[in-house]
Amino acid sequence: MGDEAAGDDPRPLWLLAGFLAAPLAPAFVLAARSPGLGVESGDMASWLAVAALLYLPSFVAVALVGGFALAAAHRLKRVRWWSGLLAGSVAAALLSCLFAGFRGLDARWFIADSTGTLVWAACGAAAGLIVWLGWRLSGIEKR
């Protein structure tokens, strides 16, 4: 009912969907890498149940860190796929180090913890790309 074309109308539900889907990657990886949480080998039901429990903390981390990073990138007009990838991977690697007590900075633990940090950086990169895709599909950057 205005002068705008139908394709120029922002669709914020895509952004919401991106923020809701992004925590799935860390939740599933944490469930798969944590047999002590009740995941039984070869039992998909126990793996999904643990992943569902881990979704909420993953969502909080993605919402807080990802929301702040997205707001900062939007303010700088730098919301790109690579900024989502970079912000997600750096944030997840730092959170991994924070929860591991920065043991990776100690020389004798570095090799053991660097693998875990890289896994979390990859999960964060995936989550960042999912949030960026939601941003891109929402059309908010065109406003």
N, C-alpha and C positions, 0 to 999 in steps of 0.2 A: 504494500500500500504506500510505498514511498518510491523514491527514485533509485533505490538500490536494486541491483540484480539479485536473483535468488541465491547465487553462489557467493555473494559477499556477506551474507548474514552469518555472524559468528555462531558456532554450535558448541557451547561450553560443555555439553555432555561428553564430547570426545575427550576433553581434557580430564574430566572426572573419571572416565573409563580408563584413561592412561594411568592416573594415580591409583586406581583400584587394581589394575592388572600388574603394575610394576612390582609390587611386593611378592608376587607369586614366585619369581625367580629365586630370591634369597630364601624364602620359606621352604621351597622344595629342596634346594641345595643343603640347607641346614638340616632338614629332616633326613636327607640321604647320608650326610656325613656324620650324623650323630646317633650311632646305634645305642648309646646309653640312655637315650630319651624314650626308649620303648619300641623302637623300630625293629621288627624281626626280619631276618634275612629271607627274602623272597615273598614276604607278605605285603602286598600292595595296600591292603586296608589299614594296616598299622602305620605305614608310611604316609598315607593320605591323612590319617587322623592327626599325626604329629605335625604334618605340614599345615593343617588347618589351625592347630594351636599356635604355631609359630607365625601365622599370617599377621596377627594383630601387632606384635612388636615390629615386624618388618614394615607394616603399613605406617606405624608411627614414625619410624626412622625415615622412610621414603617421603612421607608427608612433611616432616620438619626440615630435613636436610634438602630434599628435592624441591620443596616449595620455596625455601629461601634461595636456593641456587637458581631456580627458574625466575623468581622475582628480580634477582640481581642481573641475570642475563637479559631479561626483558628491559630493564631500566637502561642497560648498556647497549640495547639493540643488537645483542649477540646470541639470540636463541637459534642455534643451528644444531645439526645432528652431532657435530663434533663437540660442541659445548655440553650437550647432554651426556655424551660418552665420557668426556673428560671429568665433568662434575660428578657423575655417578661413580666412576672408578676411583677417583681420589677420595670421595666421601666414604665409600665402602671400605677402602684400604685403611683409612684413618680410624673408622669405627672398629674394624677388625683389630687393629693395633691397640686401641683403647680397651676393648674387652679382653684382649690377651695380656694386658698389663705391660705392653711395650716390651715384651720379652725379645722380640725380634731385633731390638737395638743392642742386646747383649750378644757378643760375638759367638758364644757357644750355642745359642738358640737360633741364630739367624737362618741357617739352612732349613731347619725344621719348620719355622714359622713363616718363612718366605713363601712356601707353597700355599699355605692357608690364606695368606694375605693376597696372593695373586688370584686365588679362587674367588675371594670376596670382591676383589677389584673387577673381575670379569662379571660377577653377579651385579655389581653396581653399575657397570657399563651397560649391561642389558636393561636394567631398570631405568637408567637414564635415557636410553634410546626409546624405551616404551613411553616414558613421559613425554619425550620430545615428539614422538609420533602422535600422541594425543593432542599436544599443543598444535602441531602442524595441521591435523585434521579439523581442529576446532575453528580455525580461521581467525583466531584472536589477533595474530600478528598483523593482519591486514587493516586493523582499526587504527 
